Amino acid sequence: MKRVNNYKIRIVSNYEYHFESLNPELGIQKGIFNVDRNLIYSKFTIEGTNLNGFEIIKRLDDICYANGSLYDGEKLINTWNAVMNKIE
């Protein structure tokens, strides 16, 4: 299944970025990216809800592999893995 999120990203430092995106199914997602070489650690919340989660993204060349989870408060409600390709 194909999913598309459009992100607005603000640089805080070389290793930290704040972001906001509109998730088509959940709403406005806000969070932080922490970058360590070819890994991105992402924590996020969904505005106006108890939904929150995290994602770990590993870049190999021009392809990123992601694993994440979504919680309602502290209850795990969903996990995923994805392959992301750069759009030219």
Buried (B, 14 or more C-beta within 10 A) or exposed (E): EEEEEEEEEEEEEEEEBEBBBBBEEBEEBBBBBBBEEEEBEBEBBBEEEEBBBBBEBEBEEEEBEBEBBBBBEEEEEEEEEEEEEEEE
